[in-house]
Amino acid sequence: MPQDSVVFGHIRQECEQLIFNVCNKIFGPKEYNQTQVATLISQTNEESVKQLLNNNKNFKYMVVTTAMQKKGTAAADHLEMTADCYWNASTDGQSCVRWENDHMFVFVTLFACAL
């Protein structure tokens, strides 16, 4: 994608894949550990923004990560996160990436505002 693109819809899939890859790298096969999860979330936020800026610098990126321990499977298929904002819908955008392993769910919500 050219660097002059200022429409989030054009780069949404790339951004989601970058975030998914960051989650694979940071959370990988790790088990949920209450004392370590804050550090993992911080690393995910920082690495996600870094990767997103390397991909396209024409946006201000805001990343919010939520990690939850996985206990049982009854509700696993129904767990979702959503967010919404008021902004310039023609250029800006939002996406939520769901990542999981055997031990936890991770949701990374991305907000991108065109510069």
N, C-alpha and C positions, 0 to 999 in steps of 0.2 A: 504494500500500500504506500503510495507516495506520501511524503512528509507534509504536503500542503493540504491534505484532506482534513476537513473540520466537521465532518458528519460522523457522529459516533456509530450510527447504524452501519456504516461502511467497514468499521473495524471491530464490531462487537464480537464476532466469532474468534478473531485473533486474540482479543483481550481475554475472553473466557478460557481459551486454550492455554494462554500464558499463566493465568491464575491457577488452573488445574494442575499444570506442571509444577508450579511453586508449591502447591499443597502436597503433591507426590514427593517432592524433594524434602520438605520440612516435616511433614507428618508421617509419610511412608508407612511402614508397618508398626509404628510406635503404638503402645497401649496408652489409654487415657490415664494421665497422672495429674491430679489436681495441683500439685506443687510446680509442675513444669508447663502447664497449659498456657499460662499468661505469657511466658517467654516464647512459646511456639507461636502464639497469636501475634505477638509483636514482630517476630521474625517474618511471619507470613505477610503482615501489612507492609513492612519495609521492603521486602524482596518483591512483592507484587507491584508496588509503586515504581520501584527501580526498573523492573522489566517492562512495565507499561510505558514509562518515559523513554526507554531505549527503543520501543516499538513506534511511538508517535508522541512527539513533544507538543503537539498542538492542543492538548487538553490539560486541565487541572484535574488530577485523579484523587479521589477520596476512597479509601478502602476500609471496610469494617468486617472483621472476622469474628465468627462465633463458633466455638467448639463445644460439643456436648458428648458426654459419655453415652455409649450405646449399651442399653440394658434391655434384653428381650428383643423380639422382632415384631411384635404385634402392631406397633404404631410406625415402624420404620418406613413402610411404603407410603405413609400419609403425612410425613413430616415435611413441611415446606416453610420457607421464609420469603417475605415480600417486603418491598419498600416502594415509596413513591415520592416524587418531588415536583415542585413548580419551577419551571425553567423554560429555556428556549427548546421546545420539542423538535425543532427542525435540525438542530445541531448537537444538542446534549443528549445524554442517555444514562441508563442504569441497567445493571445486570446482576443476577445472583447466581453464583456457581456453587453447586452442591458437590462435595467430595466426601467419601467415607471409606473406612476400612473396617475390619472386624471389631474394632474397639470404640470407634467414635464417629460422629457426624461433624463435618466442618462446612459452614456456610460462609462464603466470602461475597459480600455485597460491594459492588463497584459503582461509584458515581463518577461520571466524566462530564466536565463542563468545558466547552470550547473556549479557547483563548482568543 
